[in-house]
Amino acid sequence: MPPNDPSVTLADLLEAGIDLICRCRRCAHEGGVPTGAVAARLGPATPVGNVAGSGVLFCRACGRKEVSVRPDWRGDGG
């Protein structure tokens, strides 16, 4: 699975045991999110690139929904 492949889905990450890292575009707070929790809300076929704009995730520090999302390719949960 190439790191920048736009066709990577949540199902691909689930299969590989990789979670997501979210970063707030407002306050720069960053944290890990279990891929399974996001896939349960959006569906496993959702491309990772569509998660940020879905409105499902928000910053725990400031409450904003303006987040960027990327796979945690390190695979160690952050």
PyMOL commands that place a pseudoatom at each C-alpha (Angstrom):
pseudoatom trace, name=CA, resn=MET, resi=1, chain=A, elem=C, hetatm=0, pos=[0.000, 0.000, 0.000]
pseudoatom trace, name=CA, resn=PRO, resi=2, chain=A, elem=C, hetatm=0, pos=[1.801, 3.157, -1.148]
pseudoatom trace, name=CA, resn=PRO, resi=3, chain=A, elem=C, hetatm=0, pos=[1.626, 5.926, 1.514]
pseudoatom trace, name=CA, resn=ASN, resi=4, chain=A, elem=C, hetatm=0, pos=[0.193, 8.586, -0.829]
pseudoatom trace, name=CA, resn=ASP, resi=5, chain=A, elem=C, hetatm=0, pos=[-2.137, 6.367, -2.858]
pseudoatom trace, name=CA, resn=PRO, resi=6, chain=A, elem=C, hetatm=0, pos=[-5.537, 8.136, -3.060]
pseudoatom trace, name=CA, resn=SER, resi=7, chain=A, elem=C, hetatm=0, pos=[-7.321, 4.815, -3.510]
pseudoatom trace, name=CA, resn=VAL, resi=8, chain=A, elem=C, hetatm=0, pos=[-6.407, 3.614, 0.007]
pseudoatom trace, name=CA, resn=THR, resi=9, chain=A, elem=C, hetatm=0, pos=[-9.612, 2.931, 1.923]
pseudoatom trace, name=CA, resn=LEU, resi=10, chain=A, elem=C, hetatm=0, pos=[-10.437, 2.507, 5.575]
pseudoatom trace, name=CA, resn=ALA, resi=11, chain=A, elem=C, hetatm=0, pos=[-10.813, -1.230, 4.863]
pseudoatom trace, name=CA, resn=ASP, resi=12, chain=A, elem=C, hetatm=0, pos=[-7.207, -1.314, 3.622]
pseudoatom trace, name=CA, resn=LEU, resi=13, chain=A, elem=C, hetatm=0, pos=[-6.034, 0.296, 6.857]
pseudoatom trace, name=CA, resn=LEU, resi=14, chain=A, elem=C, hetatm=0, pos=[-8.144, -2.039, 8.974]
pseudoatom trace, name=CA, resn=GLU, resi=15, chain=A, elem=C, hetatm=0, pos=[-6.657, -5.035, 7.211]
pseudoatom trace, name=CA, resn=ALA, resi=16, chain=A, elem=C, hetatm=0, pos=[-3.138, -3.718, 7.793]
pseudoatom trace, name=CA, resn=GLY, resi=17, chain=A, elem=C, hetatm=0, pos=[-3.825, -2.762, 11.427]
pseudoatom trace, name=CA, resn=ILE, resi=18, chain=A, elem=C, hetatm=0, pos=[-3.127, 0.940, 10.811]
pseudoatom trace, name=CA, resn=ASP, resi=19, chain=A, elem=C, hetatm=0, pos=[-4.946, 3.708, 12.666]
pseudoatom trace, name=CA, resn=LEU, resi=20, chain=A, elem=C, hetatm=0, pos=[-5.417, 7.346, 11.681]
pseudoatom trace, name=CA, resn=ILE, resi=21, chain=A, elem=C, hetatm=0, pos=[-3.706, 10.515, 12.849]
pseudoatom trace, name=CA, resn=CYS, resi=22, chain=A, elem=C, hetatm=0, pos=[-5.790, 13.679, 12.903]
pseudoatom trace, name=CA, resn=ARG, resi=23, chain=A, elem=C, hetatm=0, pos=[-4.422, 17.202, 13.173]
pseudoatom trace, name=CA, resn=CYS, resi=24, chain=A, elem=C, hetatm=0, pos=[-6.497, 20.311, 13.803]
pseudoatom trace, name=CA, resn=ARG, resi=25, chain=A, elem=C, hetatm=0, pos=[-5.965, 22.983, 11.184]
pseudoatom trace, name=CA, resn=ARG, resi=26, chain=A, elem=C, hetatm=0, pos=[-6.870, 25.683, 13.731]
pseudoatom trace, name=CA, resn=CYS, resi=27, chain=A, elem=C, hetatm=0, pos=[-4.964, 24.879, 16.921]
pseudoatom trace, name=CA, resn=ALA, resi=28, chain=A, elem=C, hetatm=0, pos=[-2.554, 22.178, 15.634]
pseudoatom trace, name=CA, resn=HIS, resi=29, chain=A, elem=C, hetatm=0, pos=[-3.641, 19.621, 18.249]
pseudoatom trace, name=CA, resn=GLU, resi=30, chain=A, elem=C, hetatm=0, pos=[-2.845, 16.126, 16.992]
pseudoatom trace, name=CA, resn=GLY, resi=31, chain=A, elem=C, hetatm=0, pos=[-4.104, 12.738, 18.082]
pseudoatom trace, name=CA, resn=GLY, resi=32, chain=A, elem=C, hetatm=0, pos=[-4.714, 9.178, 17.028]
pseudoatom trace, name=CA, resn=VAL, resi=33, chain=A, elem=C, hetatm=0, pos=[-8.097, 7.792, 16.063]
pseudoatom trace, name=CA, resn=PRO, resi=34, chain=A, elem=C, hetatm=0, pos=[-8.906, 4.088, 15.695]
pseudoatom trace, name=CA, resn=THR, resi=35, chain=A, elem=C, hetatm=0, pos=[-9.654, 3.311, 12.065]
pseudoatom trace, name=CA, resn=GLY, resi=36, chain=A, elem=C, hetatm=0, pos=[-12.377, 0.904, 13.143]
pseudoatom trace, name=CA, resn=ALA, resi=37, chain=A, elem=C, hetatm=0, pos=[-14.352, 3.688, 14.838]
pseudoatom trace, name=CA, resn=VAL, resi=38, chain=A, elem=C, hetatm=0, pos=[-14.234, 5.859, 11.720]
pseudoatom trace, name=CA, resn=ALA, resi=39, chain=A, elem=C, hetatm=0, pos=[-15.071, 2.914, 9.435]
pseudoatom trace, name=CA, resn=ALA, resi=40, chain=A, elem=C, hetatm=0, pos=[-18.104, 2.127, 11.605]
pseudoatom trace, name=CA, resn=ARG, resi=41, chain=A, elem=C, hetatm=0, pos=[-19.457, 5.645, 10.968]
pseudoatom trace, name=CA, resn=LEU, resi=42, chain=A, elem=C, hetatm=0, pos=[-18.449, 6.160, 7.325]
pseudoatom trace, name=CA, resn=GLY, resi=43, chain=A, elem=C, hetatm=0, pos=[-18.168, 2.620, 5.986]
pseudoatom trace, name=CA, resn=PRO, resi=44, chain=A, elem=C, hetatm=0, pos=[-15.011, 0.639, 5.290]
pseudoatom trace, name=CA, resn=ALA, resi=45, chain=A, elem=C, hetatm=0, pos=[-15.046, 1.442, 1.558]
pseudoatom trace, name=CA, resn=THR, resi=46, chain=A, elem=C, hetatm=0, pos=[-14.493, 5.153, 2.284]
pseudoatom trace, name=CA, resn=PRO, resi=47, chain=A, elem=C, hetatm=0, pos=[-11.214, 6.460, 0.853]
pseudoatom trace, name=CA, resn=VAL, resi=48, chain=A, elem=C, hetatm=0, pos=[-8.931, 7.883, 3.537]
pseudoatom trace, name=CA, resn=GLY, resi=49, chain=A, elem=C, hetatm=0, pos=[-8.825, 11.143, 1.585]
pseudoatom trace, name=CA, resn=ASN, resi=50, chain=A, elem=C, hetatm=0, pos=[-12.580, 11.607, 2.143]
pseudoatom trace, name=CA, resn=VAL, resi=51, chain=A, elem=C, hetatm=0, pos=[-12.483, 11.272, 5.926]
pseudoatom trace, name=CA, resn=ALA, resi=52, chain=A, elem=C, hetatm=0, pos=[-11.340, 14.834, 6.738]
pseudoatom trace, name=CA, resn=GLY, resi=53, chain=A, elem=C, hetatm=0, pos=[-14.242, 16.462, 4.902]
pseudoatom trace, name=CA, resn=SER, resi=54, chain=A, elem=C, hetatm=0, pos=[-16.869, 14.100, 6.283]
pseudoatom trace, name=CA, resn=GLY, resi=55, chain=A, elem=C, hetatm=0, pos=[-17.661, 16.142, 9.392]
pseudoatom trace, name=CA, resn=VAL, resi=56, chain=A, elem=C, hetatm=0, pos=[-17.359, 13.055, 11.592]
pseudoatom trace, name=CA, resn=LEU, resi=57, chain=A, elem=C, hetatm=0, pos=[-14.081, 14.002, 13.294]
pseudoatom trace, name=CA, resn=PHE, resi=58, chain=A, elem=C, hetatm=0, pos=[-13.402, 17.035, 15.463]
pseudoatom trace, name=CA, resn=CYS, resi=59, chain=A, elem=C, hetatm=0, pos=[-10.566, 18.414, 17.563]
pseudoatom trace, name=CA, resn=ARG, resi=60, chain=A, elem=C, hetatm=0, pos=[-10.739, 17.408, 21.212]
pseudoatom trace, name=CA, resn=ALA, resi=61, chain=A, elem=C, hetatm=0, pos=[-8.830, 20.540, 22.197]
pseudoatom trace, name=CA, resn=CYS, resi=62, chain=A, elem=C, hetatm=0, pos=[-10.882, 23.277, 20.485]
pseudoatom trace, name=CA, resn=GLY, resi=63, chain=A, elem=C, hetatm=0, pos=[-13.934, 21.436, 19.119]
pseudoatom trace, name=CA, resn=ARG, resi=64, chain=A, elem=C, hetatm=0, pos=[-13.441, 22.489, 15.495]
pseudoatom trace, name=CA, resn=LYS, resi=65, chain=A, elem=C, hetatm=0, pos=[-14.113, 20.069, 12.642]
pseudoatom trace, name=CA, resn=GLU, resi=66, chain=A, elem=C, hetatm=0, pos=[-11.322, 21.449, 10.458]
pseudoatom trace, name=CA, resn=VAL, resi=67, chain=A, elem=C, hetatm=0, pos=[-8.956, 18.491, 10.688]
pseudoatom trace, name=CA, resn=SER, resi=68, chain=A, elem=C, hetatm=0, pos=[-6.500, 16.806, 8.400]
pseudoatom trace, name=CA, resn=VAL, resi=69, chain=A, elem=C, hetatm=0, pos=[-6.359, 13.027, 8.433]
pseudoatom trace, name=CA, resn=ARG, resi=70, chain=A, elem=C, hetatm=0, pos=[-3.592, 10.642, 7.456]
pseudoatom trace, name=CA, resn=PRO, resi=71, chain=A, elem=C, hetatm=0, pos=[-2.730, 7.013, 8.128]
pseudoatom trace, name=CA, resn=ASP, resi=72, chain=A, elem=C, hetatm=0, pos=[-0.291, 6.343, 10.947]
pseudoatom trace, name=CA, resn=TRP, resi=73, chain=A, elem=C, hetatm=0, pos=[2.167, 4.506, 8.722]
pseudoatom trace, name=CA, resn=ARG, resi=74, chain=A, elem=C, hetatm=0, pos=[4.377, 3.845, 11.744]
pseudoatom trace, name=CA, resn=GLY, resi=75, chain=A, elem=C, hetatm=0, pos=[1.688, 1.444, 12.902]
pseudoatom trace, name=CA, resn=ASP, resi=76, chain=A, elem=C, hetatm=0, pos=[2.499, 1.929, 16.573]
pseudoatom trace, name=CA, resn=GLY, resi=77, chain=A, elem=C, hetatm=0, pos=[-0.666, 3.839, 17.453]
pseudoatom trace, name=CA, resn=GLY, resi=78, chain=A, elem=C, hetatm=0, pos=[1.048, 7.214, 17.598]
for i in range(1, 78): cmd.bond("trace and resi %d" % i, "trace and resi %d" % (i + 1))
show_as sticks, trace
zoom trace
